[in-house]
Amino acid sequence: MKPMTRIEALKYLKSVQGWRLSGKSIYLETKFRDFRQAMRFIVGVGRIAEAENHHPDICLYSWNRVRLTLSTHAISGLSVNDFIVAAKINRLRG
């Protein structure tokens, strides 16, 4: 499978609110009320990642901010699966 082109990625990006394109990946930065809420979100992301067998890079910083980065390492770029996982993660955000 070939990675998506930038044009294809931008088209799919419209369907995952809050996510941004950065090179060969998409990312989400989100802020929570407190550390506990941020950790709950991370645990939920972990459950989705395991169920989908597609794991984002996860960064917790400033005690209440989370940055997720998705790409398909096997193709060194983006695939439809990245956007499917992003959409499922968005459901956690409400």
C-alpha positions as CSV (number, residue, x, y, z in Angstrom):
1,M,0.0,0.0,0.0
2,K,1.2,3.5,-0.8
3,P,0.9,6.4,1.7
4,M,-1.7,9.0,1.0
5,T,-0.8,12.1,-1.0
6,R,-1.1,15.4,0.8
7,I,-4.3,16.2,-1.2
8,E,-5.9,12.9,-0.2
9,A,-4.9,13.5,3.5
10,L,-6.4,17.0,3.4
11,K,-9.6,15.6,2.1
12,Y,-9.8,13.0,4.9
13,L,-8.7,15.5,7.5
14,K,-12.0,17.4,7.1
15,S,-13.7,14.4,8.7
16,V,-11.7,14.4,11.9
17,Q,-12.3,17.7,13.8
18,G,-9.4,19.0,15.7
19,W,-6.7,17.0,14.0
20,R,-4.0,18.6,11.9
21,L,-1.6,17.5,9.2
22,S,2.1,17.6,9.9
23,G,4.3,16.1,7.2
24,K,3.6,12.3,7.1
25,S,1.3,12.3,10.1
26,I,-1.8,13.8,11.7
27,Y,-1.9,15.1,15.3
28,L,-4.3,16.3,17.9
29,E,-3.5,18.5,20.8
30,T,-6.1,18.8,23.5
31,K,-6.3,20.3,27.0
32,F,-8.2,18.9,30.0
33,R,-9.5,20.3,33.2
34,D,-7.1,18.3,35.3
35,F,-4.5,15.5,35.3
36,R,-7.1,12.8,36.1
37,Q,-9.2,13.7,33.1
38,A,-6.2,13.7,30.8
39,M,-5.2,10.2,32.1
40,R,-8.7,8.9,31.6
41,F,-8.5,10.1,28.0
42,I,-5.1,8.4,27.5
43,V,-6.5,5.1,28.9
44,G,-9.4,5.3,26.5
45,V,-7.0,6.0,23.6
46,G,-5.1,2.9,24.6
47,R,-8.2,0.8,24.5
48,I,-9.0,2.0,21.0
49,A,-5.4,1.5,19.9
50,E,-5.3,-2.1,21.1
51,A,-8.7,-2.9,19.5
52,E,-7.6,-1.4,16.2
53,N,-4.0,-2.7,16.5
54,H,-2.9,0.8,15.5
55,H,-1.1,2.8,18.1
56,P,-0.5,6.6,18.2
57,D,2.4,8.3,19.8
58,I,1.1,9.7,23.1
59,C,2.5,12.7,24.9
60,L,1.2,14.0,28.2
61,Y,2.7,17.4,29.1
62,S,2.0,20.3,31.4
63,W,-0.1,17.9,33.6
64,N,-3.3,18.5,31.6
65,R,-2.4,18.5,27.9
66,V,-2.2,15.6,25.5
67,R,-0.7,15.4,22.1
68,L,-1.5,12.3,19.9
69,T,0.3,11.6,16.6
70,L,-0.9,9.0,14.1
71,S,0.8,7.6,11.0
72,T,1.2,4.2,9.5
73,H,4.9,3.3,10.1
74,A,4.8,0.4,7.7
75,I,4.3,2.8,4.8
76,S,6.0,5.8,6.2
77,G,3.0,8.0,5.8
78,L,-0.8,8.2,6.2
79,S,-3.4,5.6,5.4
80,V,-7.2,5.5,5.8
81,N,-6.7,3.6,9.0
82,D,-5.1,6.6,10.6
83,F,-8.3,8.6,10.0
84,I,-10.5,5.8,11.2
85,V,-8.6,5.7,14.5
86,A,-8.7,9.5,14.8
87,A,-12.4,9.4,14.3
88,K,-12.8,6.8,17.1
89,I,-10.6,8.8,19.4
90,N,-12.7,11.9,18.7
91,R,-15.7,10.1,20.2
92,L,-13.9,10.0,23.5
93,R,-13.7,13.8,23.4
94,G,-17.5,14.0,23.2
